[in-house]
Amino acid sequence: MNHTITTQLTDGTATFAVDPALYPLDALYGAAYIFIDRCFVFLDKDAKGHVLVSLSPKKGPADEATLKSWAGEFGNELLSCAWRHQIAAANRQVLEQVTSLALAGAMGPPSLDDLSNFDFSSQPLEDPLGIAQSWEEKYKKKAPAAAADKAPETTRPGPSGDKAP
């Protein structure tokens, strides 16, 4: 199977066929969009099902070198768009999750009505490692030790040399 792009230069137009099995239609549209500022891009289908791409200059005739350059750049852009299409398809779920989280964050904090409708009676999440504890639980005051366990009080001299209680 031959996947090379053969460019035909006729009447000041570069024409070539692209296999849609090799390059998705979305990638073809993306590559065509890049070129609409410098030339007319026409897409058609031949009898074999290949997409025919025609690049024609917008102003005046173009020389052969310009047409070949456009065809080569179009092939490179088509490859780039096909690669981006493949990456987007492979990461669609991650992209959707990130987008939904970003939109949810843009909505702002919950209102008082949202909080009043929230069910606080449900069980907390399981915490088998014991790491999800509140500040109060983590830093609560310890129970006073028994009097026997207490160390004897020491006195230190006060500012006037007296011993402080």
MDAnalysis code that builds the backbone (N, CA, C; Angstrom):
import MDAnalysis as mda
import numpy as np

u = mda.Universe.empty(495, n_residues=165, atom_resindex=np.repeat(np.arange(165), 3), trajectory=True)
u.add_TopologyAttr("name", ["N", "CA", "C"] * 165)
u.add_TopologyAttr("resid", np.arange(1, 166))
u.add_TopologyAttr("resname", ["MET", "ASN", "HIS", "THR", "ILE", "THR", "THR", "GLN", "LEU", "THR", "ASP", "GLY", "THR", "ALA", "THR", "PHE", "ALA", "VAL", "ASP", "PRO", "ALA", "LEU", "TYR", "PRO", "LEU", "ASP", "ALA", "LEU", "TYR", "GLY", "ALA", "ALA", "TYR", "ILE", "PHE", "ILE", "ASP", "ARG", "CYS", "PHE", "VAL", "PHE", "LEU", "ASP", "LYS", "ASP", "ALA", "LYS", "GLY", "HIS", "VAL", "LEU", "VAL", "SER", "LEU", "SER", "PRO", "LYS", "LYS", "GLY", "PRO", "ALA", "ASP", "GLU", "ALA", "THR", "LEU", "LYS", "SER", "TRP", "ALA", "GLY", "GLU", "PHE", "GLY", "ASN", "GLU", "LEU", "LEU", "SER", "CYS", "ALA", "TRP", "ARG", "HIS", "GLN", "ILE", "ALA", "ALA", "ALA", "ASN", "ARG", "GLN", "VAL", "LEU", "GLU", "GLN", "VAL", "THR", "SER", "LEU", "ALA", "LEU", "ALA", "GLY", "ALA", "MET", "GLY", "PRO", "PRO", "SER", "LEU", "ASP", "ASP", "LEU", "SER", "ASN", "PHE", "ASP", "PHE", "SER", "SER", "GLN", "PRO", "LEU", "GLU", "ASP", "PRO", "LEU", "GLY", "ILE", "ALA", "GLN", "SER", "TRP", "GLU", "GLU", "LYS", "TYR", "LYS", "LYS", "LYS", "ALA", "PRO", "ALA", "ALA", "ALA", "ALA", "ASP", "LYS", "ALA", "PRO", "GLU", "THR", "THR", "ARG", "PRO", "GLY", "PRO", "SER", "GLY", "ASP", "LYS", "ALA", "PRO"])
u.atoms.positions = np.array([
    [0.851, -1.171, 0.000],
    [0.000, 0.000, 0.000],
    [0.901, 1.240, 0.000],
    [0.626, 2.172, -0.867],
    [1.436, 3.373, -1.010],
    [0.759, 4.527, -0.294],
    [1.440, 5.119, 0.698],
    [0.868, 6.224, 1.460],
    [1.514, 7.552, 1.122],
    [2.256, 7.610, 0.037],
    [2.864, 8.879, -0.335],
    [1.820, 9.782, -0.979],
    [2.009, 11.055, -0.829],
    [1.093, 12.027, -1.427],
    [1.739, 12.526, -2.713],
    [1.081, 12.266, -3.822],
    [1.574, 12.728, -5.116],
    [0.805, 13.981, -5.480],
    [1.523, 15.046, -5.718],
    [0.908, 16.332, -6.009],
    [0.878, 16.562, -7.513],
    [-0.282, 16.935, -8.003],
    [-0.430, 17.303, -9.412],
    [-0.563, 18.817, -9.480],
    [0.244, 19.431, -10.313],
    [0.214, 20.875, -10.486],
    [-0.430, 21.177, -11.838],
    [-1.673, 21.642, -11.811],
    [-2.379, 21.972, -13.048],
    [-3.123, 23.275, -12.869],
    [-3.049, 24.122, -13.868],
    [-3.764, 25.405, -13.897],
    [-3.516, 26.235, -12.640],
    [-2.297, 26.223, -12.134],
    [-1.961, 27.023, -10.961],
    [-2.567, 26.500, -9.677],
    [-2.888, 25.197, -9.636],
    [-3.497, 24.573, -8.459],
    [-2.730, 23.305, -8.113],
    [-2.481, 23.102, -6.845],
    [-1.865, 21.861, -6.365],
    [-2.977, 20.943, -5.889],
    [-3.024, 19.726, -6.438],
    [-4.072, 18.765, -6.088],
    [-3.420, 17.457, -5.667],
    [-3.917, 16.879, -4.592],
    [-3.420, 15.583, -4.128],
    [-4.528, 14.858, -3.405],
    [-4.397, 13.535, -3.309],
    [-5.399, 12.687, -2.656],
    [-4.895, 12.277, -1.272],
    [-5.815, 12.242, -0.334],
    [-5.497, 11.850, 1.046],
    [-6.379, 10.663, 1.406],
    [-5.772, 9.622, 1.963],
    [-6.504, 8.425, 2.363],
    [-7.178, 8.679, 3.711],
    [-8.539, 8.661, 3.762],
    [-9.222, 8.922, 5.041],
    [-9.032, 7.805, 6.067],
    [-8.562, 6.626, 5.634],
    [-8.268, 5.560, 6.590],
    [-6.984, 5.876, 7.349],
    [-6.102, 6.639, 6.721],
    [-4.828, 6.994, 7.346],
    [-4.938, 8.290, 8.145],
    [-5.661, 9.247, 7.607],
    [-5.842, 10.549, 8.258],
    [-7.323, 10.783, 8.521],
    [-7.738, 10.942, 9.769],
    [-9.156, 11.177, 10.067],
    [-9.641, 12.485, 9.439],
    [-10.925, 12.544, 9.175],
    [-11.512, 13.716, 8.539],
    [-11.330, 14.969, 9.398],
    [-11.385, 14.820, 10.723],
    [-11.167, 15.971, 11.610],
    [-9.754, 16.537, 11.446],
    [-8.771, 15.664, 11.264],
    [-7.398, 16.123, 11.053],
    [-7.286, 16.836, 9.709],
    [-7.990, 16.345, 8.709],
    [-7.980, 16.977, 7.398],
    [-8.600, 18.374, 7.467],
    [-9.691, 18.492, 8.185],
    [-10.319, 19.812, 8.360],
    [-9.399, 20.767, 9.116],
    [-8.705, 20.257, 10.134],
    [-7.785, 21.090, 10.900],
    [-6.642, 21.606, 10.050],
    [-6.086, 20.738, 9.218],
    [-4.996, 21.160, 8.334],
    [-5.502, 22.159, 7.302],
    [-6.703, 21.935, 6.771],
    [-7.268, 22.857, 5.782],
    [-7.510, 24.226, 6.405],
    [-7.937, 24.243, 7.650],
    [-8.202, 25.510, 8.334],
    [-6.930, 26.364, 8.448],
    [-5.792, 25.721, 8.661],
    [-4.519, 26.440, 8.786],
    [-4.188, 27.174, 7.480],
    [-4.637, 26.634, 6.357],
    [-4.254, 27.193, 5.060],
    [-5.242, 28.200, 4.485],
    [-6.375, 28.421, 5.114],
    [-7.382, 29.286, 4.492],
    [-6.977, 30.755, 4.452],
    [-5.930, 31.149, 5.164],
    [-5.498, 32.548, 5.093],
    [-4.613, 32.817, 3.873],
    [-3.957, 31.788, 3.322],
    [-3.039, 32.032, 2.207],
    [-3.509, 31.478, 0.875],
    [-4.464, 30.523, 0.882],
    [-4.960, 29.980, -0.385],
    [-6.370, 29.421, -0.192],
    [-7.043, 29.200, -1.330],
    [-8.341, 28.534, -1.294],
    [-8.100, 27.046, -1.128],
    [-8.876, 26.405, -0.266],
    [-8.745, 24.972, -0.038],
    [-10.069, 24.330, -0.425],
    [-10.024, 23.428, -1.399],
    [-11.211, 22.716, -1.845],
    [-11.047, 21.239, -1.508],
    [-12.078, 20.644, -0.943],
    [-12.062, 19.227, -0.589],
    [-13.139, 18.513, -1.407],
    [-12.784, 17.373, -1.966],
    [-13.710, 16.583, -2.763],
    [-13.396, 15.112, -2.511],
    [-14.216, 14.215, -3.047],
    [-13.988, 12.784, -2.869],
    [-13.869, 12.146, -4.248],
    [-12.893, 11.250, -4.411],
    [-12.768, 10.568, -5.699],
    [-13.506, 9.236, -5.659],
    [-13.422, 8.474, -6.737],
    [-14.146, 7.201, -6.851],
    [-13.638, 6.154, -5.864],
    [-12.379, 6.244, -5.442],
    [-11.801, 5.287, -4.495],
    [-12.146, 5.625, -3.045],
    [-12.764, 6.774, -2.812],
    [-13.094, 7.187, -1.454],
    [-12.037, 8.073, -0.823],
    [-10.988, 8.395, -1.571],
    [-9.957, 9.298, -1.073],
    [-10.463, 10.733, -1.140],
    [-9.949, 11.551, -0.251],
    [-10.305, 12.967, -0.244],
    [-9.317, 13.701, -1.139],
    [-9.838, 14.425, -2.123],
    [-9.003, 15.225, -3.012],
    [-8.884, 16.624, -2.422],
    [-7.666, 17.078, -2.240],
    [-7.396, 18.402, -1.699],
    [-6.822, 19.247, -2.826],
    [-7.434, 20.403, -3.047],
    [-6.932, 21.336, -4.049],
    [-6.587, 22.643, -3.364],
    [-5.366, 23.118, -3.593],
    [-4.899, 24.380, -3.033],
    [-4.694, 25.362, -4.183],
    [-5.459, 26.455, -4.172],
    [-5.384, 27.460, -5.234],
    [-5.047, 28.811, -4.630],
    [-4.206, 29.597, -5.302],
    [-3.852, 30.919, -4.757],
    [-5.062, 31.851, -4.753],
    [-5.111, 32.728, -3.768],
    [-6.207, 33.687, -3.663],
    [-6.019, 34.859, -4.608],
    [-4.787, 35.303, -4.783],
    [-4.519, 36.471, -5.619],
    [-3.500, 36.119, -6.684],
    [-3.909, 36.135, -7.911],
    [-2.985, 35.912, -9.018],
    [-2.448, 34.498, -9.068],
    [-1.757, 34.168, -10.137],
    [-1.201, 32.819, -10.251],
    [-0.007, 32.621, -9.314],
    [0.185, 31.386, -8.892],
    [1.315, 31.036, -8.033],
    [2.294, 30.208, -8.843],
    [3.558, 30.360, -8.564],
    [4.559, 29.583, -9.298],
    [4.612, 28.153, -8.762],
    [5.312, 27.307, -9.488],
    [5.381, 25.886, -9.148],
    [6.028, 25.658, -7.781],
    [7.038, 26.433, -7.451],
    [7.722, 26.280, -6.162],
    [6.774, 26.590, -5.003],
    [5.941, 27.618, -5.156],
    [4.986, 27.970, -4.097],
    [3.953, 26.867, -3.914],
    [3.434, 26.333, -5.028],
    [2.436, 25.263, -4.950],
    [3.013, 24.007, -4.307],
    [4.242, 23.645, -4.662],
    [4.890, 22.478, -4.047],
    [5.135, 22.725, -2.560],
    [5.488, 23.945, -2.220],
    [5.712, 24.296, -0.814],
    [4.414, 24.167, -0.020],
    [3.311, 24.663, -0.593],
    [2.013, 24.545, 0.085],
    [1.635, 23.087, 0.284],
    [1.870, 22.252, -0.752],
    [1.528, 20.832, -0.646],
    [2.354, 20.159, 0.450],
    [3.645, 20.482, 0.497],
    [4.496, 19.900, 1.542],
    [4.091, 20.361, 2.932],
    [3.812, 21.651, 3.078],
    [3.382, 22.179, 4.371],
    [2.036, 21.589, 4.780],
    [1.152, 21.391, 3.782],
    [-0.151, 20.795, 4.088],
    [0.034, 19.367, 4.604],
    [0.934, 18.614, 3.978],
    [1.204, 17.247, 4.444],
    [1.739, 17.234, 5.871],
    [2.644, 18.163, 6.174],
    [3.176, 18.249, 7.543],
    [2.091, 18.634, 8.533],
    [1.259, 19.603, 8.168],
    [0.177, 20.037, 9.059],
    [-0.860, 18.932, 9.233],
    [-1.098, 18.169, 8.179],
    [-2.029, 17.043, 8.257],
    [-1.519, 15.994, 9.242],
    [-0.239, 15.706, 9.187],
    [0.356, 14.758, 10.130],
    [0.249, 15.282, 11.560],
    [0.519, 16.564, 11.762],
    [0.428, 17.177, 13.089],
    [-1.007, 17.128, 13.619],
    [-1.958, 17.446, 12.772],
    [-3.370, 17.427, 13.202],
    [-3.832, 16.006, 13.506],
    [-3.372, 15.029, 12.723],
    [-3.738, 13.632, 12.984],
    [-3.183, 13.179, 14.332],
    [-1.949, 13.597, 14.643],
    [-1.340, 13.242, 15.932],
    [-2.101, 13.883, 17.090],
    [-2.456, 15.176, 16.952],
    [-3.230, 15.840, 18.008],
    [-4.600, 15.192, 18.176],
    [-5.200, 14.771, 17.057],
    [-6.502, 14.093, 17.117],
    [-6.385, 12.781, 17.886],
    [-5.304, 12.033, 17.645],
    [-5.093, 10.773, 18.337],
    [-4.859, 10.999, 19.834],
    [-4.094, 12.018, 20.188],
    [-3.838, 12.325, 21.605],
    [-5.136, 12.738, 22.295],
    [-5.925, 13.575, 21.646],
    [-7.195, 14.020, 22.228],
    [-8.145, 12.843, 22.422],
    [-8.184, 11.922, 21.460],
    [-9.060, 10.753, 21.588],
    [-8.607, 9.857, 22.737],
    [-7.301, 9.698, 22.900],
    [-6.782, 8.840, 23.968],
    [-6.993, 9.452, 25.353],
    [-7.040, 10.768, 25.439],
    [-7.158, 11.452, 26.735],
    [-8.508, 12.126, 26.916],
    [-9.508, 11.709, 26.172],
    [-10.822, 12.358, 26.229],
    [-11.406, 12.350, 27.640],
    [-11.317, 11.225, 28.334],
    [-11.904, 11.126, 29.669],
    [-11.216, 12.097, 30.640],
    [-9.906, 12.184, 30.582],
    [-9.172, 13.095, 31.468],
    [-9.532, 14.538, 31.153],
    [-9.606, 14.874, 29.864],
    [-9.962, 16.232, 29.461],
    [-11.362, 16.602, 29.949],
    [-12.298, 15.666, 29.852],
    [-13.660, 15.931, 30.316],
    [-13.699, 16.132, 31.828],
    [-12.943, 15.334, 32.570],
    [-12.922, 15.473, 34.026],
    [-12.312, 16.806, 34.446],
    [-11.213, 17.179, 33.835],
    [-10.562, 18.450, 34.177],
    [-11.476, 19.619, 33.840],
    [-12.138, 19.537, 32.693],
    [-13.048, 20.607, 32.288],
    [-14.223, 20.714, 33.251],
    [-14.803, 19.585, 33.645],
    [-15.939, 19.648, 34.560],
    [-15.520, 20.169, 35.935],
    [-14.320, 19.803, 36.400],
    [-13.840, 20.329, 37.677],
    [-13.583, 21.833, 37.594],
    [-13.048, 22.280, 36.464],
    [-12.798, 23.711, 36.291],
    [-14.112, 24.486, 36.273],
    [-15.103, 23.959, 35.598],
    [-16.396, 24.634, 35.552],
    [-17.082, 24.611, 36.917],
    [-16.947, 23.507, 37.635],
    [-17.535, 23.433, 38.972],
    [-16.858, 24.423, 39.916],
    [-15.541, 24.572, 39.785],
    [-14.817, 25.530, 40.618],
    [-15.168, 26.956, 40.286],
    [-15.498, 27.219, 39.023],
    [-15.859, 28.575, 38.599],
    [-17.236, 28.976, 39.125],
    [-18.019, 27.988, 39.542],
    [-19.352, 28.298, 40.066],
    [-19.264, 28.926, 41.453],
    [-18.150, 28.797, 42.116],
    [-17.977, 29.399, 43.428],
    [-18.366, 28.463, 44.549],
    [-18.240, 28.965, 45.788],
    [-18.571, 28.126, 46.937],
    [-20.083, 27.904, 47.011],
    [-20.496, 26.867, 47.745],
    [-21.930, 26.603, 47.860],
    [-22.632, 27.719, 48.639],
    [-23.887, 27.935, 48.298],
    [-24.661, 28.958, 48.998],
    [-25.216, 28.384, 50.307],
    [-25.819, 29.235, 51.105],
    [-26.424, 28.770, 52.358],
    [-27.580, 27.826, 52.084],
    [-28.298, 28.052, 50.977],
    [-29.389, 27.134, 50.615],
    [-28.836, 25.752, 50.287],
    [-27.696, 25.719, 49.566],
    [-27.072, 24.432, 49.243],
    [-26.654, 23.712, 50.522],
    [-26.082, 24.447, 51.465],
    [-25.637, 23.834, 52.717],
    [-26.812, 23.397, 53.580],
    [-27.911, 24.139, 53.550],
    [-29.069, 23.742, 54.358],
    [-29.712, 22.471, 53.811],
    [-29.551, 22.200, 52.542],
    [-30.117, 20.980, 51.944],
    [-29.149, 19.803, 52.009],
    [-27.921, 20.028, 52.478],
    [-26.923, 18.969, 52.532],
    [-27.223, 18.029, 53.692],
    [-27.064, 16.731, 53.478],
    [-27.320, 15.726, 54.499],
    [-26.045, 15.482, 55.306],
    [-25.971, 16.078, 56.507],
    [-24.793, 15.927, 57.355],
    [-24.878, 14.676, 58.236],
    [-25.982, 13.952, 58.166],
    [-26.153, 12.779, 59.016],
    [-25.515, 11.532, 58.415],
    [-25.047, 11.601, 57.193],
    [-24.450, 10.421, 56.570],
    [-23.117, 10.094, 57.235],
    [-22.724, 8.847, 57.119],
    [-21.485, 8.388, 57.736],
    [-20.288, 9.064, 57.061],
    [-19.261, 9.363, 57.808],
    [-18.066, 9.942, 57.191],
    [-17.362, 8.903, 56.324],
    [-16.441, 9.353, 55.519],
    [-15.676, 8.448, 54.674],
    [-14.833, 7.525, 55.541],
    [-14.582, 6.333, 55.016],
    [-13.725, 5.408, 55.749],
    [-12.307, 5.955, 55.771],
    [-11.633, 5.768, 56.913],
    [-10.268, 6.257, 57.071],
    [-9.440, 5.179, 57.753],
    [-9.033, 4.132, 57.002],
    [-8.322, 3.031, 57.639],
    [-6.952, 3.429, 58.179],
    [-6.330, 4.471, 57.638],
    [-5.018, 4.894, 58.125],
    [-5.111, 5.918, 59.248],
    [-6.302, 6.415, 59.523],
    [-6.481, 7.374, 60.604],
    [-5.862, 8.727, 60.329],
    [-5.831, 9.145, 59.082],
    [-5.205, 10.428, 58.745],
    [-6.212, 11.554, 58.573],
    [-7.475, 11.212, 58.453],
    [-8.488, 12.247, 58.262],
    [-9.133, 12.566, 59.602],
    [-8.453, 13.338, 60.399],
    [-9.005, 13.723, 61.688],
    [-8.993, 15.237, 61.814],
    [-9.902, 15.732, 62.583],
    [-10.022, 17.176, 62.725],
    [-8.868, 17.726, 63.559],
    [-8.701, 19.035, 63.493],
    [-7.659, 19.708, 64.256],
    [-7.886, 19.492, 65.745],
    [-9.160, 19.560, 66.153],
    [-9.483, 19.392, 67.568],
    [-9.100, 18.001, 68.061],
    [-9.364, 16.965, 67.224],
    [-9.021, 15.609, 67.630],
    [-7.505, 15.432, 67.710],
    [-6.802, 16.016, 66.769],
    [-5.357, 15.838, 66.713],
    [-4.639, 16.568, 67.840],
    [-5.087, 17.793, 68.188],
    [-4.380, 18.620, 69.162],
    [-5.171, 18.839, 70.454],
    [-6.052, 17.913, 70.795],
    [-6.835, 18.096, 72.022],
    [-5.929, 18.043, 73.238],
    [-6.385, 18.693, 74.311],
    [-5.585, 18.719, 75.534],
    [-5.567, 17.340, 76.155],
    [-4.417, 17.007, 76.627],
    [-4.246, 15.705, 77.279],
    [-4.862, 15.778, 78.671],
    [-5.334, 14.661, 79.175],
    [-5.899, 14.606, 80.529],
    [-4.772, 14.851, 81.518],
    [-5.061, 15.580, 82.632],
    [-3.999, 15.841, 83.616],
    [-3.480, 14.528, 84.194],
    [-2.190, 14.489, 84.379],
    [-1.555, 13.286, 84.923],
    [-1.883, 13.175, 86.413],
    [-1.747, 12.016, 86.958],
    [-2.014, 11.796, 88.388],
    [-0.985, 12.579, 89.204],
    [-1.354, 12.905, 90.430],
    [-0.493, 13.725, 91.292],
    [0.843, 13.033, 91.557],
    [0.845, 11.731, 91.608],
    [2.091, 11.013, 91.891],
    [3.048, 11.104, 90.711],
    [2.480, 11.193, 89.522],
    [3.322, 11.247, 88.332],
    [3.879, 12.636, 88.092],
    [3.368, 13.628, 88.810],
    [3.811, 14.992, 88.598],
    [5.212, 15.189, 89.127],
    [5.978, 15.950, 88.408],
    [7.332, 16.285, 88.859],
    [7.210, 17.377, 89.909],
    [8.164, 17.423, 90.872],
    [8.090, 18.473, 91.898],
    [8.272, 19.842, 91.260],
    [7.573, 20.829, 91.853],
    [7.634, 22.195, 91.336],
    [8.987, 22.785, 91.646],
    [9.534, 23.434, 90.675],
    [10.810, 24.117, 90.906],
    [10.537, 25.595, 90.959],
    [11.372, 26.283, 91.710],
    [11.212, 27.732, 91.809],
    [12.374, 28.393, 91.120],
    [12.118, 29.532, 90.592],
    [13.167, 30.290, 89.945],
    [13.172, 31.674, 90.548],
    [14.277, 32.298, 90.537],
    [14.347, 33.643, 91.126],
    [13.580, 34.633, 90.284],
    [12.883, 35.553, 90.922],
    [12.133, 36.610, 90.263],
    [13.054, 37.768, 89.949],
    [12.530, 38.872, 89.465],
    [13.336, 40.013, 89.073],
    [14.080, 40.638, 90.261],
    [13.500, 40.544, 91.467],
    [14.170, 41.179, 92.608],
    [15.073, 40.218, 93.351],
    [15.244, 39.016, 92.809],
    [16.099, 38.036, 93.476],
    [15.299, 37.116, 94.370],
    [14.010, 37.450, 94.642],
    [13.158, 36.573, 95.443],
    [12.820, 35.339, 94.615],
    [12.466, 34.300, 95.333],
    [12.030, 33.108, 94.616],
    [10.568, 33.242, 94.314],
    [10.233, 32.975, 93.026],
    [8.841, 33.059, 92.585],
    [8.111, 31.802, 93.032],
    [6.837, 31.900, 93.286],
    [6.117, 30.705, 93.741],
    [5.974, 29.689, 92.675],
])
